[in-house]
Structure formats: C-alpha cells, structure tokens
Amino acid sequence: MKSSKQDKAEGTFYEVKGKVKEVAGKVSDNPKLEAEGTVKNIYSQVQENIGQVMGSSKNADVWGDSYRRFFSA
C-alpha cells in the first residue's frame, strides 16, 4: 500500500511526463503523441486526487486500492 505522499508524487511525475509528450506531439505534429500526453495528464490528476483522498479518508485503503486496480489495468 502506497502512502498519500507517494500517490501525489506519482501524480506529479505523470503530469510532467504528460506535458513533455503533449508538447513534443504539438512540435512534431504528431497527434498520437499529443493524445498520449493528454491521457498522462488526466491520469496524473486522478493519481493526485487518490493521494488527497488517502490522506484524509478513513476508507482510503479501500478507495485507493480500487482506483489503482482500475487505472493499472
């Protein structure tokens, strides 16, 4: 089980990775790469929210595990 800080850090990592892919896709006129970057950005927001929920909820273990299983599939 990851801590809320780890989830937030992972979200930040995916956000940076997504921004890089998105910009690279725009610069190279590659819509697929740009779309991958957008998806990474969305995933980063979800991951950061998981970290916030886990940091503040009694049921964080249940919700965090459910979201992780859903998004890792």
N, C-alpha and C positions, 0 to 999 in steps of 0.2 A: 504494500500500500504506500503510495507516494504521499508526501506532505503537501499542504496547500502551497507552500513556497516553491516546491518542485513543479507543481502544476502551473503556477504563474510564470516561472522561469521557462518552462517548456512552451507556454503560450507566446512569450516574448521571442523565443528562438524561432518559432514558426512564423511569427509576424515579420521578423527581419528577412527570413528566407523567402517568404511570400512576396515581400516588397521588391527584393532583388529580382526574383523571377518575373514579376509583373513589369518592372522597368526594362529588364532585358528583352522581354517579349515585345514591348512597345518599340524599343530602339531598333530591334532586328526585324520588326514587322512580322512577328511570329505569334498568331492568335492563340495557338495551343499553349505556348509557354506563358503567355499573359494570363490565360484562364487558369493554369496550374497555380500561378501566383495568387490569383484571386481566391482560389479554393484554400490555399495555405493561410491566407489572411482570415478567412472565415473560421477555419479550424483553430487558429490562434485565439480568436475571440471566445470561442467555446471553451478552449482549454483554460484560459484565464478566468472565465466565469466558474469553471469547475473549482479552480483554486479558491475563489472567493466563497463559493458555497461550502467547500470543505473547511474553510477557516471559520465559518460562522454557524454551521448547522449541526444539530445533534445527529441527524441522519446522513451525515456527509459520507460515511463509508458506503452506504447503500447507493446513494445517488452518484457518487464519484465512480464507483465500480461500474454502474450501469452505463454512464456516459463513455467511460473508457472502452468498455466492450463494444459499444455501438460504433464508436469512431475508429477503433483499431481494426475493425473487420474489413 
